[in-house]
């Protein structure tokens, strides 16, 4: 009885908020009509006029709906690109490993099980990053070697986004701490100059520097693959944005927090690790989540330097003359992936904000 009363109360509040005034009623009605229209168009395209996987692909030429036979044939290519077909298990394991570690880390941050200590989580990430490159490159333990040029699709997207964020975050913390401290002026000055220059230069410029300039400054005989070069510059690029996000949290803390820690005789690193930094990160969570999602999506820009991520393999999939008219299906798969993953990251951000 009590549950029914609570549900009725929530319904009344919702109805009052949606139709409590003429303007609210008008906006609610228009919104529902638009949602209904979009839902009807999506239903027609995905179900009513769809060509199903068990039907002939020839029917796709005259339909107004989705061509599922195209996705059945091209999904593996969209996901793994030109990676050798008989070795697709390796990039699949890499993709699953990075996604699972990301979920595990997010659950740790939101105090959900299973939880590992920070030290164990850091060790797990370190081992997994090495394992990721070993599986993709091969050439050891009897695995066939694969040229980095053929690392395409989903694995390269996850490697350049997730690994870059994981490595850039601690570097960003150090930059933020260096910029706000006043004991060593040269560290503060260096951090400030580095952050301002990096944030003031377009990401594409940084990528071109990593691909074409970084190999030129290496010692003779030392080579670096385009993937490692791109990952390196992405780490340094994203670190500057994380540093500014964390610096905003550091500057927003009352001075009494640090003064209280000093009065207890804590060292700088004890005070920072136990008192200052946890509160600063909680205060900067909205901007940190926004920067993380932005870094994840912006990884698609690597296509301009010749690295074929998920969007590039999707474009290649309908380059086949037999499937040239099915770009919508290819980009639908890519868009669905980005929507689901970004929605998950946003939900983690909201959960962290509530717990902060």
N, C-alpha and C positions, 0 to 999 in steps of 0.2 A: 504493500500500500504506500509505504514511504517512498519507494523507488519510483512508483507511478507518479506521485506528487512532484518529485524532483524533476522527472522528465517533462511533465506538463509545465512546470515553472520555466524550464529552459526553453521550451517551445514558445511560450508566451513572450519571453524576453526577445527571442529571435524574431518573432513576427512583429513585435513592436519596433525593433531596430530596422527591419526591412521595410515596413509599411506604416511607420508611425507618423509620417508627414507626407504631403503630396509629392515633394521632391524625392524623398526616399522611395516612395511607392513607384514613381516613374523610373528611377534608376534601377530599382530591383526588377521591374517588369522588362525593361530593355535588356538588362543583363541576362535574365532567364531566356529571353527570345534569342539572343546571340548564342548562348550556350546550347540551346536546343538546335539552332541552325547548324552550328559547328558539329554537334553530335550527329545530326542527320547526314551531313556531307561525309563525315568520317565513316558512318555505318554503310552508306552507299558504296564508298570506295573500298573499304576493307572487307565487306561481307557480301552485300547484295549483288554487286557487279564484279566480284572477285573471280579470278581464275585460280582454282584450287590446285594444290601440288599434284594430285592424282590425275588432273586433266592435261590435255595436250597443250604444249607451249604455243602452238599455232593459234590458239584462241586468243592469245594476249594481244594480237595486232588490232583487233576490232573492239576491245573492251574498254569501258570507262573506269574499271576498278583495278585493284592491285594484281600484279602478276606474280603469284606465289612460286611458279616454276622458276622464275628468274632468281628469286632469293634462295631456292633450294640448290640451284646450280652454282650461284656466285657467292654465297655467304662465306665459304671457306676462303675464297680469294680476297673478299673484302676484309676479313679478319687477319689473314696472314700474308697477303700479297704474293710476292715472287719467292718467298721462302720455299725451298724444295718441298714438293707436295708430300712425298713419302716421309718427311721429317716434321710434319705439322704437330706431332705430339710435343715436341720441345717448346715451340712458342706457346702452345696451349698451356703447358705446365707453368711457363713463365707468367702468363697472363693470370692464371688462377692463383699462383703464389703471391703476386703483387696485390691482387684484389683481396685475397684472404688476409694478408698482413695489414692492409689498410683498414679492413673491417675490424680486425683484432685490436689495432691501435685506437680506432674510434671507440670501441666498446670499453677499452681501458680508460680512455679519457672521460667517458660518461659513467664510470663506476659500474659497468655491467660485466657479468661473467662471460667468458673466462678472463681473469685478470692476471697479468704478469707484472713483476717488478720493472721499474724503469731500466735497470741494468740488464735484465734478461731480455727486455724488449729491444734495447739498443744492440745487444749481441745478435739477436735474431735478425734484425734488419741488416746488420753488417754481413752476416753469413749469406742472407738471401740475396743481397745486391751482388756479391761475388758469384753466387750460384746462377743468378740471372744471366750474367755475361758469359759464364762458362757454357750454359745450355744454348744460348744463342750463337756463340762463336764456334763451339765444338773444337775439334782438333785434339782433344784429350780424352782419356778413358775409352778409347775406341770409337768416339763419336766423330762423324763426318764433319769436316770444317765447312763453315758457311761464311762467305764474304759479307761484311757489314752492309754492303750496298743492297743486299737482299733481305735485310731486316726491315720488314714493312708492317703496316697495318696496326692492329691493336697492341701487340707487344711493344712496339717502338713508341706508341703514344703513352703507354703506361710507364715505360722506362724513363722517358724524358720528362714526364709530369710528376709522377709519384716520387721517383728517386731524387729528382731535382728539389722538390719541396722538402723531402725528408732531410737532405743534406743542407739546404739553404736555411732552414729554420734555426738550427743552433748557431750557424754563422751570423744570421741576422740578430740573434740575441747578443752575441759578442759585440757586434757593431753598435747596437743600441746602448749597451752598457758603456762602451768606450766613448760614445758621443756625449752622454749625460754626466760622466764623471769629470771632476775638476782638479784631480791630483796630477795627472800627466797631460799637459796641454797638447803635446804633439799627437797623442792617441786620439784625443777629441777632435783635433784639426784634421787628421788623416781620415777618420771615420766620416766626418762631416763632408769633406771634399769628395770622398769615394761615393757616398750615398747620393749627393746632389748631382754628380756627373752621371752616375748610372741611371738615376731616375729621370734625368734630363735628356737622355739619348733614346731614340726609338728602339724597340726590341729587335727589329729587323737589322738595324745597324750592328747591334751586339752579336747577332747570329752570323752576319757576314764576317765580322772580326774573328769569331771563333773558327769559322770554316776556312777562311782564306789568309788571315793574318797570323793566328796562333801557330800554325805549322811552320811559318817562316822564322819565328823567334826561337824554335826548339833547336837544340844542338844538332850538328850534322849526324846523320844516320839514325836519328830518333824520329819515328813516324807516329802519328796519332790518327785514329779513325774518325770519320766525320761524326759518328754517333757520340764518341767520347768527347770530342771537341765541343759539340753542341750541348751535351749534358754539362760540361764544365762551365760554359758561359751562362747557361740557364741558372745554375746554382748561384753564381755571383750576381746575376741580374735580379733574381727573386729575393735574394738575401737583403738587398737594399730596401725593398718594399716591406718585408717583414720587420726590418730594423726600425723603420719609421712607425709602423703599427705598434710595436712594443715600446718605442720611445714615448709615444703618446700616453700609454698606460703608466710608464714610469713617472712622467711629469705630472700626471693627474693625482698621484699619491700624496697624501698629506705628509709634510716634513716630519711630523711626530712619529711616524712609523719607523723611519731610519734612526731618529734620535733615541727612541725607546730601545732599539736593538743595540745602539752604541752604549747606552747606559748599562746594558746587561753584559758588556764586555765582549760582544760578538766580533769576530773578524769581518773583513769586508765580504769575503766569499760566503761565510755563514749567514751574514745579514742578507746578502743578495739571494742566496739559494732558498732560505727558509722564510724570509719575511717579505722582501721587496718584490722579487720576481714573480712569485705565484699570484700576488695581488695585481701586479701590473698586467700579467697575461690575462687574468680574468676581466680586467677593465677594457682590454683591447680585443676581446674575443670577436665582436662584430666585424671589425676591420680585418682581423686575421682570417676569419672564415671567408670574407669577400676576396681577399688577396689569394687565398688558396684556390678558390673556385676560378678566379680569373687566370691564375697560373696554369691550372689544368686545361682550361679551354684555349688559352693562347698558344698552347703547344702546337696546335694545328698550323701555326705560321712557319714551322720548320720545313714545310713543303717548298718554300721559295728557295731554300738552299739545297734542294735535291733529296731530302729525306722524305720518304713516302709514308705518311701516317694514315690513320683510318679514313680521313676525308679524301686523301689522294688515291688510295686503293679503291674507294667507292667510285671515284671518277673513272678510274681505269676499268672497272668492271663493266660499265656500259659502253666502253670504247669498242667492244666487239660488235661488228656490223649486225649480227643477229639480235642483239639486245640494245641497240642504240636508242630506242625510244623509252627506255625504262630507267631514266635517271631518278625519277621520283622514288621508285622502290629502293634504290641504292642509298639515297640520302635519307629516306625514311628510317632505314636501319641504323644509320649513323646518328641521326637526330634522336631516335629512341634511346640509343646507348647514352648519349650525352645528357638527355633529359633525366633518365633514371639515376645516373651516377651523380649529377649535380644536385638533384633533389635529395639524394641520400646525404650528401655533404651538408646541404642546407639544413636538413633535419637534425644532423649532429650538432650544427652550430646553434640551433634553437634549444636543443637539449642542454648544451653546455651553458647557454645564457641563463636558462632557468635554474641550473644548479649553482651558478656563480653567486 
